[in-house]
C-alpha cells in the first residue's frame, strides 16, 4: 500500500510506517498541480498545513481511502468531499498541546512586558527603558475561549502565575474539568462568552475554524472588552475580524495583541498591516513548531494509520 507524504513530517513517523510494511513516498515540496496528478497512484495521503486538499484534489484521486493530517485542524482538507468518496479523514489533535500552551504563556509575557520592542531597540543601539512600563500576570484575569486540551494546559500554567482563570466552551461537560482545575466555567452560551470578554484582562483563543467561529471576535465583541485588554490568538486567524482588531489596537481600546496565526498566511493586506503594529507580537504560526510536537504528530498519525488498516483486516 502506497502513502504519499506531501508535507515534511518527523522521520520517526516515516520509519514506523515503513516498518509496518507501507511504501512511503516523501514529496514535501510537491506543487498543487503535481499533487493533482500524483495522487492517482496512492491509497493514503499525509499532510500538515501547507497542502490544500481541495475537492479537485480529492476527485482526482483514484485509489485514495485515507487522508491523514499530522496536526490539529482540518481546515485545509475538504472533509465533505472526502466523505462523499468514502475517504476517511484523521488527524492528531493531541500532538502539539504542550507546545502551544507554552507558546501562549510566552506570547502573553512578551505582549505585557514589550519584550520584542526592547530586544529590537537594543540591537539598534537604543535604550528605551522608559517606554517599556509593563504589567504583571499576577492577579490578572485570563479568559480562555475554548477549553479543550490546549485551553486546559494554558489554564494550569496561568494558575501557577496566580491568575484568575475563566473558561468558555460550547461543550457543557467541560465544566467538570474546569472545576477540578480551579477554573470558573462561565457557560456555553453567547451571553457566557460576553461575560468572559467583559471580565478578562487577557483573552486567549483556542477554538477550531468553523463557519460558526469565523470572526467570532469582531467589533461587537471587542467593544465589550476592558479598555486595555490583551488578546492572544494561537488557533486560527479567521477567528478574529482582523480589521476590527487593527482599529481597536490603533485606538488603544486593545492595549496589545499576540498573534501566531493570520487570516492570510504568510500575512498580506490587513494581516500584514496588523502584524506590523508596534503593540502586536507576531510569530509565523509556530505553535506546533517544536521538536517534541513534530515527533508526536508524526508518530501519533503513523500509529493511527497502522491501526486504521489493521482494523480492516
PASEBA-1860 file (N, C-alpha, C; in nm, 3 decimals):
! residues 313
1> XXXXXXXX> 0.085/-0.119/0.000/0.000/0.000/0.000/0.088/0.125/0.000 ~ 0.056/0.222/-0.086/0.142/0.339/-0.104/0.088/0.461/-0.029 ~ 0.180/0.530/0.040/0.148/0.652/0.114/0.228/0.766/0.056 ~ 0.161/0.876/0.024/0.228/0.997/-0.021/0.231/1.097/0.095 ~ 0.350/1.143/0.128/0.367/1.244/0.232/0.400/1.376/0.162 ~ 0.304/1.468/0.160/0.320/1.590/0.080/0.368/1.711/0.159 ~ 0.389/1.696/0.290/0.448/1.799/0.375/0.553/1.731/0.463 ~ 0.651/1.806/0.512/0.754/1.742/0.595/0.695/1.691/0.727
9> XXXXXXXX> 0.726/1.566/0.763/0.691/1.516/0.896/0.815/1.451/0.957 ~ 0.814/1.434/1.088/0.930/1.381/1.160/0.964/1.242/1.108 ~ 1.094/1.212/1.091/1.134/1.082/1.037/1.092/0.961/1.121 ~ 1.067/0.981/1.250/1.024/0.868/1.332/0.889/0.813/1.284 ~ 0.801/0.901/1.238/0.672/0.859/1.185/0.688/0.783/1.055 ~ 0.777/0.831/0.969/0.805/0.763/0.841/0.859/0.622/0.868 ~ 0.951/0.612/0.964/1.010/0.482/0.997/0.903/0.384/1.047 ~ 0.813/0.432/1.133/0.705/0.346/1.183/0.623/0.287/1.069
17> XXXXXXXX> 0.590/0.372/0.971/0.507/0.327/0.859/0.581/0.227/0.771 ~ 0.709/0.255/0.745/0.787/0.163/0.662/0.808/0.031/0.734 ~ 0.832/0.036/0.864/0.848/-0.087/0.942/0.720/-0.170/0.942 ~ 0.605/-0.101/0.927/0.476/-0.171/0.925/0.441/-0.225/0.787 ~ 0.530/-0.201/0.689/0.512/-0.260/0.557/0.455/-0.167/0.450 ~ 0.437/-0.038/0.483/0.385/0.056/0.384/0.498/0.108/0.295 ~ 0.465/0.137/0.171/0.559/0.205/0.081/0.534/0.355/0.096 ~ 0.633/0.426/0.147/0.615/0.569/0.178/0.699/0.652/0.083
25> XXXXXXXX> 0.632/0.742/0.011/0.699/0.834/-0.081/0.689/0.975/-0.021 ~ 0.804/1.038/0.002/0.806/1.173/0.059/0.829/1.276/-0.052 ~ 0.733/1.367/-0.068/0.748/1.478/-0.162/0.700/1.606/-0.092 ~ 0.780/1.655/0.004/0.736/1.765/0.090/0.719/1.900/0.021 ~ 0.772/1.914/-0.101/0.759/2.041/-0.173/0.669/2.027/-0.297 ~ 0.590/1.923/-0.303/0.508/1.898/-0.421/0.411/2.014/-0.446 ~ 0.398/2.054/-0.570/0.307/2.164/-0.604/0.163/2.112/-0.613 ~ 0.070/2.204/-0.617/-0.072/2.168/-0.625/-0.100/2.088/-0.752
33> XXXXXXXX> -0.047/2.136/-0.864/-0.073/2.067/-0.992/-0.007/1.929/-0.996 ~ 0.112/1.919/-0.936/0.180/1.790/-0.931/0.102/1.692/-0.843 ~ 0.049/1.744/-0.732/-0.028/1.659/-0.641/-0.154/1.607/-0.710 ~ -0.216/1.692/-0.788/-0.338/1.653/-0.859/-0.314/1.533/-0.950 ~ -0.196/1.525/-1.007/-0.162/1.412/-1.093/-0.112/1.293/-1.012 ~ -0.025/1.321/-0.917/0.042/1.216/-0.840/-0.055/1.138/-0.750 ~ -0.158/1.207/-0.701/-0.249/1.145/-0.603/-0.318/1.021/-0.659 ~ -0.325/1.009/-0.790/-0.392/0.894/-0.853/-0.328/0.760/-0.816
41> XXXXXXXX> -0.200/0.765/-0.776/-0.125/0.641/-0.752/-0.135/0.592/-0.607 ~ -0.192/0.672/-0.517/-0.177/0.644/-0.374/-0.309/0.612/-0.303 ~ -0.295/0.527/-0.200/-0.409/0.491/-0.114/-0.421/0.585/0.006 ~ -0.308/0.644/0.049/-0.306/0.729/0.168/-0.231/0.859/0.136 ~ -0.282/0.970/0.187/-0.215/1.099/0.175/-0.194/1.156/0.315 ~ -0.069/1.191/0.347/-0.038/1.256/0.475/0.000/1.401/0.449 ~ -0.064/1.493/0.520/-0.037/1.637/0.503/-0.017/1.702/0.640 ~ 0.037/1.821/0.636/0.033/1.911/0.752/-0.056/2.028/0.712
49> XXXXXXXX> -0.008/2.151/0.727/-0.096/2.265/0.696/-0.072/2.324/0.557 ~ 0.046/2.300/0.497/0.078/2.361/0.368/-0.012/2.309/0.256 ~ -0.025/2.179/0.249/-0.101/2.117/0.139/-0.250/2.143/0.153 ~ -0.311/2.192/0.049/-0.456/2.215/0.047/-0.523/2.097/-0.026 ~ -0.595/2.018/0.051/-0.661/1.901/-0.008/-0.803/1.942/-0.046 ~ -0.814/1.998/-0.164/-0.940/2.053/-0.214/-1.027/1.943/-0.274 ~ -1.148/1.979/-0.307/-1.238/1.887/-0.378/-1.174/1.841/-0.508 ~ -1.105/1.931/-0.577/-1.040/1.897/-0.704/-0.934/1.788/-0.684
57> XXXXXXXX> -0.856/1.802/-0.578/-0.754/1.701/-0.547/-0.821/1.568/-0.515 ~ -0.924/1.572/-0.433/-0.993/1.450/-0.390/-1.059/1.381/-0.509 ~ -1.118/1.458/-0.598/-1.183/1.399/-0.715/-1.082/1.342/-0.814 ~ -0.957/1.390/-0.807/-0.852/1.336/-0.894/-0.799/1.202/-0.843 ~ -0.823/1.174/-0.714/-0.772/1.051/-0.653/-0.852/0.930/-0.701 ~ -0.781/0.825/-0.737/-0.847/0.704/-0.788/-0.842/0.589/-0.686 ~ -0.738/0.588/-0.603/-0.721/0.479/-0.507/-0.731/0.525/-0.361 ~ -0.737/0.653/-0.340/-0.727/0.710/-0.205/-0.840/0.662/-0.114
65> XXXXXXXX> -0.801/0.613/0.005/-0.901/0.571/0.105/-0.884/0.643/0.238 ~ -0.771/0.714/0.254/-0.744/0.779/0.382/-0.661/0.905/0.363 ~ -0.706/1.014/0.427/-0.629/1.138/0.434/-0.593/1.160/0.580 ~ -0.465/1.179/0.609/-0.418/1.195/0.746/-0.349/1.330/0.763 ~ -0.395/1.405/0.860/-0.335/1.537/0.890/-0.247/1.522/1.014 ~ -0.118/1.542/0.998/-0.024/1.531/1.111/-0.027/1.661/1.190 ~ -0.138/1.683/1.259/-0.157/1.806/1.334/-0.300/1.818/1.380 ~ -0.341/1.941/1.413/-0.470/1.963/1.478/-0.585/1.984/1.381
73> XXXXXXXX> -0.586/2.098/1.312/-0.704/2.138/1.235/-0.723/2.058/1.107 ~ -0.845/2.067/1.054/-0.877/2.003/0.926/-0.923/2.107/0.824 ~ -0.897/2.235/0.852/-0.950/2.339/0.764/-0.879/2.345/0.628 ~ -0.767/2.272/0.611/-0.704/2.266/0.479/-0.745/2.142/0.401 ~ -0.845/2.070/0.455/-0.896/1.949/0.388/-1.046/1.965/0.364 ~ -1.091/1.937/0.244/-1.235/1.939/0.215/-1.295/1.807/0.266 ~ -1.332/1.809/0.393/-1.380/1.687/0.458/-1.509/1.637/0.393 ~ -1.595/1.729/0.353/-1.722/1.690/0.290/-1.698/1.615/0.158
81> XXXXXXXX> -1.605/1.666/0.079/-1.573/1.599/-0.048/-1.514/1.461/-0.022 ~ -1.432/1.450/0.083/-1.374/1.320/0.118/-1.482/1.222/0.160 ~ -1.575/1.267/0.241/-1.685/1.180/0.287/-1.768/1.131/0.170 ~ -1.790/1.217/0.071/-1.870/1.179/-0.046/-1.804/1.066/-0.125 ~ -1.671/1.057/-0.116/-1.598/0.950/-0.185/-1.559/0.836/-0.090 ~ -1.618/0.837/0.031/-1.588/0.735/0.132/-1.439/0.729/0.167 ~ -1.378/0.845/0.170/-1.237/0.856/0.210/-1.235/0.901/0.356 ~ -1.173/0.823/0.441/-1.164/0.858/0.583/-1.065/0.973/0.603
89> XXXXXXXX> -1.091/1.057/0.704/-1.003/1.169/0.737/-0.969/1.159/0.886 ~ -0.840/1.157/0.917/-0.796/1.151/1.057/-0.692/1.259/1.083 ~ -0.672/1.292/1.211/-0.569/1.391/1.247/-0.509/1.355/1.382 ~ -0.421/1.443/1.431/-0.351/1.418/1.559/-0.363/1.541/1.647 ~ -0.483/1.572/1.695/-0.503/1.696/1.771/-0.428/1.701/1.903 ~ -0.392/1.584/1.956/-0.325/1.581/2.085/-0.177/1.618/2.078 ~ -0.118/1.614/1.958/0.028/1.626/1.944/0.087/1.758/1.995 ~ 0.033/1.875/1.957/0.101/2.000/1.993/0.053/2.064/2.123
97> XXXXXXXX> -0.021/1.993/2.205/-0.086/2.053/2.321/0.010/2.133/2.408 ~ 0.118/2.069/2.453/0.211/2.138/2.545/0.285/2.251/2.474 ~ 0.322/2.228/2.350/0.397/2.331/2.275/0.315/2.458/2.257 ~ 0.188/2.442/2.221/0.103/2.560/2.201/0.075/2.629/2.335 ~ 0.048/2.551/2.438/0.021/2.610/2.570/0.140/2.691/2.619 ~ 0.260/2.639/2.600/0.380/2.711/2.641/0.400/2.838/2.558 ~ 0.369/2.830/2.429/0.380/2.949/2.344/0.284/3.058/2.390 ~ 0.162/3.019/2.429/0.064/3.116/2.477/0.119/3.194/2.595
105> XXXXXXXX> 0.180/3.124/2.691/0.236/3.192/2.807/0.350/3.284/2.765 ~ 0.434/3.235/2.672/0.544/3.319/2.623/0.493/3.444/2.554 ~ 0.392/3.429/2.470/0.335/3.544/2.400/0.270/3.642/2.497 ~ 0.204/3.587/2.599/0.138/3.670/2.699/0.239/3.761/2.770 ~ 0.348/3.700/2.814/0.452/3.778/2.884/0.518/3.877/2.788 ~ 0.546/3.831/2.666/0.609/3.919/2.567/0.523/4.042/2.539 ~ 0.391/4.021/2.529/0.299/4.132/2.500/0.288/4.228/2.618 ~ 0.280/4.173/2.739/0.262/4.259/2.856/0.390/4.334/2.895
113> XXXXXXXX> 0.506/4.276/2.862/0.632/4.340/2.900/0.705/4.407/2.785 ~ 0.650/4.400/2.664/0.715/4.465/2.550/0.851/4.407/2.516 ~ 0.868/4.277/2.538/0.998/4.214/2.517/1.050/4.229/2.373 ~ 0.968/4.203/2.271/1.022/4.218/2.134/1.067/4.361/2.103 ~ 0.991/4.461/2.149/1.030/4.601/2.125/1.163/4.633/2.192 ~ 1.179/4.587/2.317/1.303/4.613/2.388/1.421/4.546/2.321 ~ 1.403/4.424/2.277/1.508/4.349/2.211/1.550/4.418/2.080 ~ 1.450/4.455/2.000/1.480/4.517/1.871/1.549/4.652/1.888
121> XXXXXXXX> 1.500/4.731/1.986/1.557/4.864/2.008/1.703/4.854/2.054 ~ 1.728/4.761/2.146/1.864/4.746/2.199/1.961/4.703/2.089 ~ 1.915/4.618/2.000/2.001/4.574/1.889/2.029/4.688/1.792 ~ 1.942/4.789/1.794/1.962/4.908/1.710/2.038/5.017/1.785 ~ 2.084/4.985/1.908/2.160/5.082/1.986/2.076/5.180/2.064 ~ 1.947/5.151/2.080/1.855/5.243/2.151/1.823/5.187/2.289 ~ 1.815/5.276/2.388/1.783/5.239/2.526/1.645/5.296/2.558 ~ 1.539/5.213/2.541/1.402/5.264/2.553/1.335/5.220/2.683
129> XXXXXXXX> 1.415/5.209/2.789/1.364/5.160/2.917/1.239/5.233/2.963 ~ 1.236/5.366/2.949/1.122/5.446/2.997/0.994/5.417/2.919 ~ 1.006/5.364/2.798/0.888/5.336/2.716/0.827/5.199/2.747 ~ 0.897/5.120/2.825/0.855/4.981/2.845/0.805/4.957/2.987 ~ 0.704/5.033/3.026/0.638/5.007/3.154/0.532/4.899/3.131 ~ 0.561/4.780/3.179/0.473/4.667/3.150/0.374/4.638/3.261 ~ 0.314/4.520/3.252/0.218/4.474/3.354/0.249/4.330/3.392 ~ 0.215/4.294/3.516/0.235/4.158/3.564/0.118/4.068/3.525
137> XXXXXXXX> 0.145/3.939/3.518/0.038/3.841/3.506/-0.029/3.819/3.641 ~ 0.047/3.831/3.747/-0.002/3.808/3.882/-0.130/3.887/3.911 ~ -0.234/3.815/3.950/-0.360/3.880/3.988/-0.451/3.917/3.872 ~ -0.406/3.898/3.748/-0.490/3.932/3.632/-0.591/3.820/3.605 ~ -0.697/3.854/3.534/-0.798/3.756/3.495/-0.773/3.715/3.350 ~ -0.755/3.584/3.331/-0.735/3.529/3.197/-0.864/3.463/3.152 ~ -0.914/3.501/3.035/-1.031/3.438/2.976/-0.989/3.343/2.866 ~ -1.025/3.215/2.881/-0.989/3.114/2.781/-1.113/3.078/2.700
145> XXXXXXXX> -1.110/3.109/2.571/-1.222/3.080/2.482/-1.191/2.950/2.409 ~ -1.256/2.842/2.453/-1.226/2.708/2.403/-1.146/2.634/2.507 ~ -1.210/2.538/2.575/-1.146/2.476/2.691/-1.115/2.328/2.666 ~ -1.063/2.300/2.546/-1.019/2.165/2.513/-0.881/2.139/2.570 ~ -0.807/2.049/2.505/-0.676/2.009/2.557/-0.583/2.129/2.580 ~ -0.570/2.213/2.478/-0.476/2.325/2.489/-0.526/2.427/2.591 ~ -0.654/2.460/2.586/-0.709/2.554/2.681/-0.686/2.510/2.825 ~ -0.701/2.381/2.850/-0.681/2.328/2.986/-0.534/2.340/3.028
153> XXXXXXXX> -0.442/2.313/2.936/-0.300/2.324/2.971/-0.259/2.470/2.992 ~ -0.318/2.561/2.915/-0.294/2.704/2.938/-0.342/2.742/3.078 ~ -0.460/2.693/3.115/-0.516/2.723/3.247/-0.423/2.679/3.358 ~ -0.369/2.558/3.348/-0.277/2.507/3.451/-0.158/2.600/3.469 ~ -0.103/2.647/3.359/0.014/2.733/3.365/-0.023/2.873/3.416 ~ -0.139/2.922/3.377/-0.183/3.054/3.424/-0.209/3.053/3.574 ~ -0.264/2.945/3.625/-0.290/2.934/3.769/-0.159/2.938/3.847 ~ -0.052/2.885/3.788/0.079/2.889/3.853/0.132/3.033/3.863
161> XXXXXXXX> 0.082/3.122/3.778/0.118/3.263/3.784/0.022/3.343/3.874 ~ -0.061/3.273/3.948/-0.157/3.334/4.039/-0.260/3.420/3.964 ~ -0.302/3.372/3.849/-0.406/3.440/3.773/-0.542/3.379/3.807 ~ -0.646/3.459/3.793/-0.782/3.407/3.797/-0.816/3.363/3.656 ~ -0.873/3.244/3.640/-0.898/3.191/3.506/-1.047/3.165/3.485 ~ -1.099/3.223/3.376/-1.236/3.199/3.332/-1.229/3.115/3.204 ~ -1.327/3.028/3.185/-1.328/2.944/3.064/-1.467/2.942/3.003 ~ -1.469/2.946/2.869/-1.593/2.934/2.791/-1.574/2.823/2.689
169> XXXXXXXX> -1.677/2.742/2.671/-1.675/2.641/2.565/-1.819/2.604/2.533 ~ -1.843/2.560/2.411/-1.978/2.517/2.373/-2.011/2.379/2.428 ~ -1.909/2.309/2.478/-1.931/2.175/2.537/-1.948/2.189/2.687 ~ -2.070/2.172/2.734/-2.101/2.192/2.875/-2.033/2.095/2.968 ~ -2.001/1.974/2.919/-1.938/1.873/3.002/-1.800/1.916/3.052 ~ -1.742/2.016/2.988/-1.610/2.063/3.029/-1.614/2.143/3.160 ~ -1.734/2.175/3.206/-1.748/2.247/3.333/-1.687/2.166/3.448 ~ -1.701/2.034/3.444/-1.647/1.948/3.549/-1.495/1.956/3.551
177> XXXXXXXX> -1.433/1.952/3.431/-1.288/1.962/3.422/-1.241/2.097/3.475 ~ -1.314/2.202/3.443/-1.280/2.335/3.491/-1.282/2.340/3.643 ~ -1.385/2.282/3.700/-1.398/2.281/3.846/-1.280/2.206/3.910 ~ -1.241/2.094/3.850/-1.127/2.016/3.902/-0.998/2.098/3.903 ~ -0.984/2.184/3.803/-0.861/2.263/3.790/-0.864/2.392/3.871 ~ -0.980/2.430/3.921/-0.992/2.557/3.991/-1.018/2.674/3.899 ~ -1.085/2.643/3.787/-1.119/2.743/3.685/-1.269/2.768/3.689 ~ -1.309/2.894/3.671/-1.453/2.927/3.665/-1.505/2.907/3.523
185> XXXXXXXX> -1.595/2.812/3.507/-1.655/2.786/3.376/-1.777/2.877/3.362 ~ -1.770/2.974/3.269/-1.876/3.075/3.260/-2.000/3.024/3.188 ~ -1.986/2.917/3.108/-2.101/2.862/3.038/-2.076/2.835/2.892 ~ -2.185/2.805/2.822/-2.177/2.763/2.682/-2.249/2.858/2.586 ~ -2.317/2.958/2.639/-2.400/3.047/2.556/-2.323/3.171/2.512 ~ -2.383/3.243/2.421/-2.322/3.370/2.377/-2.313/3.467/2.493 ~ -2.414/3.465/2.580/-2.412/3.552/2.698/-2.294/3.518/2.789 ~ -2.263/3.388/2.798/-2.148/3.344/2.879/-2.017/3.395/2.819
193> XXXXXXXX> -2.008/3.387/2.686/-1.889/3.440/2.618/-1.874/3.589/2.646 ~ -1.985/3.662/2.639/-1.981/3.806/2.663/-1.935/3.837/2.805 ~ -1.978/3.756/2.900/-1.935/3.773/3.040/-1.783/3.759/3.049 ~ -1.731/3.656/2.983/-1.586/3.635/2.985/-1.512/3.753/2.924 ~ -1.562/3.802/2.810/-1.496/3.914/2.742/-1.496/4.039/2.830 ~ -1.604/4.062/2.902/-1.616/4.181/2.987/-1.524/4.176/3.108 ~ -1.502/4.056/3.160/-1.432/4.043/3.289/-1.282/4.012/3.276 ~ -1.235/3.978/3.157/-1.096/3.932/3.141/-1.001/4.047/3.109
201> XXXXXXXX> -0.883/4.039/3.168/-0.775/4.133/3.133/-0.702/4.084/3.009 ~ -0.692/3.952/2.997/-0.624/3.889/2.884/-0.717/3.779/2.831 ~ -0.730/3.771/2.699/-0.819/3.672/2.637/-0.736/3.589/2.540 ~ -0.744/3.456/2.553/-0.672/3.368/2.463/-0.770/3.274/2.393 ~ -0.752/3.256/2.264/-0.848/3.184/2.180/-0.798/3.045/2.144 ~ -0.886/2.945/2.165/-0.849/2.805/2.139/-0.967/2.729/2.081 ~ -1.018/2.777/1.969/-1.133/2.713/1.904/-1.096/2.679/1.759 ~ -1.159/2.577/1.701/-1.133/2.544/1.560/-1.199/2.647/1.469
209> XXXXXXXX> -1.148/2.657/1.347/-1.208/2.747/1.249/-1.322/2.674/1.179 ~ -1.444/2.717/1.209/-1.566/2.661/1.152/-1.652/2.778/1.105 ~ -1.755/2.753/1.026/-1.846/2.863/0.991/-1.900/2.935/1.115 ~ -1.923/2.862/1.223/-1.978/2.922/1.345/-1.876/3.002/1.425 ~ -1.745/2.980/1.399/-1.643/3.053/1.474/-1.570/3.158/1.390 ~ -1.601/3.163/1.260/-1.537/3.262/1.173/-1.573/3.403/1.221 ~ -1.472/3.484/1.250/-1.490/3.621/1.300/-1.576/3.625/1.428 ~ -1.561/3.524/1.513/-1.639/3.524/1.638/-1.595/3.638/1.730
217> XXXXXXXX> -1.474/3.689/1.707/-1.429/3.809/1.778/-1.426/3.922/1.677 ~ -1.532/4.003/1.679/-1.545/4.116/1.587/-1.563/4.246/1.664 ~ -1.613/4.347/1.596/-1.628/4.479/1.659/-1.717/4.474/1.783 ~ -1.829/4.404/1.774/-1.920/4.398/1.889/-1.853/4.332/2.009 ~ -1.782/4.224/1.984/-1.716/4.152/2.093/-1.602/4.235/2.153 ~ -1.526/4.302/2.066/-1.415/4.386/2.114/-1.468/4.502/2.197 ~ -1.584/4.555/2.158/-1.642/4.669/2.233/-1.677/4.631/2.376 ~ -1.700/4.501/2.401/-1.734/4.454/2.535/-1.612/4.439/2.625
225> XXXXXXXX> -1.496/4.430/2.565/-1.374/4.403/2.643/-1.332/4.524/2.725 ~ -1.255/4.496/2.829/-1.200/4.603/2.912/-1.111/4.693/2.827 ~ -1.110/4.821/2.858/-1.012/4.910/2.794/-0.874/4.864/2.838 ~ -0.786/4.843/2.741/-0.651/4.797/2.774/-0.637/4.647/2.781 ~ -0.738/4.574/2.736/-0.729/4.427/2.734/-0.623/4.381/2.635 ~ -0.580/4.257/2.651/-0.481/4.196/2.562/-0.542/4.070/2.501 ~ -0.521/4.050/2.371/-0.574/3.932/2.300/-0.459/3.845/2.251 ~ -0.471/3.714/2.275/-0.374/3.617/2.226/-0.449/3.522/2.132
233> XXXXXXXX> -0.391/3.498/2.013/-0.454/3.401/1.922/-0.350/3.306/1.865 ~ -0.362/3.179/1.905/-0.275/3.074/1.850/-0.359/2.965/1.784 ~ -0.488/2.995/1.758/-0.576/2.892/1.700/-0.578/2.903/1.548 ~ -0.663/2.990/1.494/-0.668/3.017/1.350/-0.697/3.165/1.329 ~ -0.638/3.221/1.224/-0.651/3.365/1.200/-0.793/3.410/1.179 ~ -0.874/3.329/1.113/-1.010/3.368/1.081/-1.103/3.382/1.200 ~ -1.057/3.342/1.319/-1.140/3.355/1.439/-1.164/3.501/1.471 ~ -1.065/3.585/1.441/-1.073/3.729/1.471/-1.097/3.807/1.342
241> XXXXXXXX> -1.184/3.907/1.350/-1.200/4.005/1.242/-1.078/4.096/1.250 ~ -0.983/4.075/1.162/-0.855/4.146/1.172/-0.868/4.296/1.153 ~ -0.960/4.339/1.070/-0.982/4.484/1.051/-1.030/4.546/1.182 ~ -1.123/4.478/1.249/-1.175/4.528/1.376/-1.066/4.532/1.482 ~ -0.982/4.430/1.486/-0.872/4.426/1.583/-0.770/4.535/1.553 ~ -0.740/4.556/1.426/-0.647/4.661/1.386/-0.694/4.797/1.437 ~ -0.822/4.826/1.415/-0.878/4.954/1.460/-0.870/4.967/1.612 ~ -0.901/4.859/1.683/-0.901/4.863/1.830/-0.760/4.883/1.885
249> XXXXXXXX> -0.661/4.825/1.818/-0.522/4.842/1.860/-0.471/4.983/1.830 ~ -0.510/5.036/1.717/-0.471/5.173/1.681/-0.531/5.275/1.775 ~ -0.657/5.251/1.815/-0.728/5.344/1.901/-0.691/5.328/2.048 ~ -0.628/5.217/2.085/-0.591/5.193/2.223/-0.696/5.121/2.305 ~ -0.809/5.086/2.242/-0.911/5.007/2.313/-0.849/4.875/2.358 ~ -0.775/4.811/2.267/-0.696/4.692/2.300/-0.551/4.737/2.314 ~ -0.492/4.705/2.430/-0.355/4.752/2.457/-0.253/4.679/2.372 ~ -0.273/4.549/2.355/-0.175/4.470/2.280/-0.240/4.341/2.233
257> XXXXXXXX> -0.179/4.282/2.132/-0.222/4.152/2.083/-0.097/4.070/2.055 ~ -0.110/3.939/2.073/-0.002/3.847/2.037/-0.063/3.743/1.945 ~ -0.015/3.737/1.822/-0.079/3.658/1.717/0.020/3.563/1.653 ~ -0.012/3.435/1.658/0.068/3.334/1.591/0.005/3.291/1.460 ~ -0.120/3.335/1.438/-0.196/3.293/1.319/-0.264/3.413/1.256 ~ -0.284/3.404/1.125/-0.342/3.515/1.050/-0.439/3.460/0.946 ~ -0.533/3.547/0.906/-0.631/3.504/0.807/-0.564/3.470/0.675 ~ -0.459/3.545/0.641/-0.377/3.513/0.525/-0.238/3.474/0.574
265> XXXXXXXX> -0.191/3.358/0.535/-0.058/3.313/0.576/0.022/3.268/0.454 ~ 0.141/3.327/0.433/0.201/3.439/0.505/0.113/3.563/0.498 ~ 0.124/3.653/0.598/0.034/3.769/0.604/0.047/3.862/0.483 ~ -0.067/3.903/0.433/-0.075/4.006/0.329/-0.187/4.100/0.369 ~ -0.196/4.214/0.303/-0.308/4.306/0.322/-0.329/4.339/0.469 ~ -0.450/4.318/0.521/-0.484/4.353/0.659/-0.400/4.272/0.757 ~ -0.379/4.145/0.727/-0.299/4.060/0.815/-0.159/4.118/0.836 ~ -0.096/4.164/0.728/0.038/4.220/0.737/0.036/4.353/0.811
273> XXXXXXXX> -0.063/4.435/0.780/-0.078/4.565/0.846/-0.092/4.546/0.997 ~ -0.164/4.444/1.036/-0.186/4.412/1.177/-0.055/4.366/1.241 ~ 0.016/4.277/1.175/0.142/4.223/1.229/0.247/4.330/1.249 ~ 0.239/4.436/1.171/0.341/4.541/1.176/0.317/4.645/1.285 ~ 0.204/4.640/1.352/0.177/4.737/1.460/0.276/4.718/1.575 ~ 0.321/4.827/1.637/0.419/4.814/1.746/0.365/4.745/1.871 ~ 0.231/4.745/1.888/0.173/4.679/2.005/0.121/4.539/1.973 ~ 0.175/4.481/1.865/0.144/4.343/1.829/0.272/4.260/1.831
281> XXXXXXXX> 0.268/4.147/1.902/0.375/4.049/1.896/0.330/3.945/1.795 ~ 0.406/3.928/1.688/0.364/3.840/1.579/0.467/3.730/1.557 ~ 0.417/3.607/1.545/0.502/3.492/1.513/0.439/3.415/1.397 ~ 0.521/3.347/1.317/0.472/3.285/1.192/0.416/3.144/1.209 ~ 0.305/3.132/1.282/0.234/3.005/1.301/0.330/2.896/1.350 ~ 0.391/2.924/1.467/0.492/2.831/1.521/0.440/2.754/1.643 ~ 0.309/2.756/1.667/0.255/2.690/1.785/0.300/2.546/1.801 ~ 0.300/2.473/1.691/0.339/2.331/1.696/0.483/2.309/1.652
289> XXXXXXXX> 0.558/2.417/1.635/0.694/2.406/1.580/0.797/2.382/1.690 ~ 0.786/2.267/1.753/0.890/2.221/1.845/0.928/2.079/1.804 ~ 1.046/2.040/1.838/1.093/1.905/1.809/0.996/1.802/1.866 ~ 0.953/1.828/1.992/0.867/1.732/2.060/0.731/1.719/1.992 ~ 0.670/1.833/1.958/0.537/1.831/1.897/0.541/1.767/1.759 ~ 0.646/1.795/1.682/0.654/1.738/1.548/0.675/1.587/1.553 ~ 0.754/1.542/1.648/0.771/1.398/1.662/0.639/1.332/1.703 ~ 0.569/1.393/1.799/0.441/1.338/1.842/0.341/1.334/1.727
297> XXXXXXXX> 0.332/1.443/1.651/0.237/1.449/1.539/0.263/1.336/1.441 ~ 0.391/1.314/1.409/0.427/1.211/1.310/0.401/1.070/1.363 ~ 0.439/1.045/1.487/0.424/0.909/1.540/0.279/0.878/1.574 ~ 0.206/0.978/1.622/0.063/0.956/1.652/-0.013/0.926/1.523 ~ 0.012/1.005/1.419/-0.063/0.984/1.294/-0.019/0.853/1.228 ~ 0.109/0.817/1.240/0.155/0.689/1.186/0.084/0.572/1.254 ~ 0.072/0.579/1.387/0.005/0.472/1.460/-0.143/0.465/1.423 ~ -0.205/0.581/1.404/-0.347/0.582/1.365/-0.367/0.521/1.227
305> XXXXXXXX> -0.273/0.545/1.136/-0.282/0.485/1.002/-0.266/0.333/1.012 ~ -0.168/0.290/1.089/-0.147/0.146/1.109/-0.271/0.081/1.169 ~ -0.327/0.145/1.272/-0.448/0.091/1.337/-0.567/0.088/1.242 ~ -0.577/0.193/1.160/-0.689/0.205/1.065/-0.694/0.084/0.971 ~ -0.579/0.048/0.917/-0.577/-0.062/0.821/-0.574/-0.199/0.891 ~ -0.519/-0.204/1.012/-0.522/-0.331/1.088/-0.664/-0.371/1.122 ~ -0.747/-0.271/1.152/-0.886/-0.299/1.190/-0.969/-0.350/1.074 ~ -0.920/-0.327/0.951/-0.997/-0.369/0.833/-0.955/-0.508/0.784
313> X> -0.853/-0.565/0.847/-0.806/-0.697/0.803/-0.891/-0.810/0.864
END
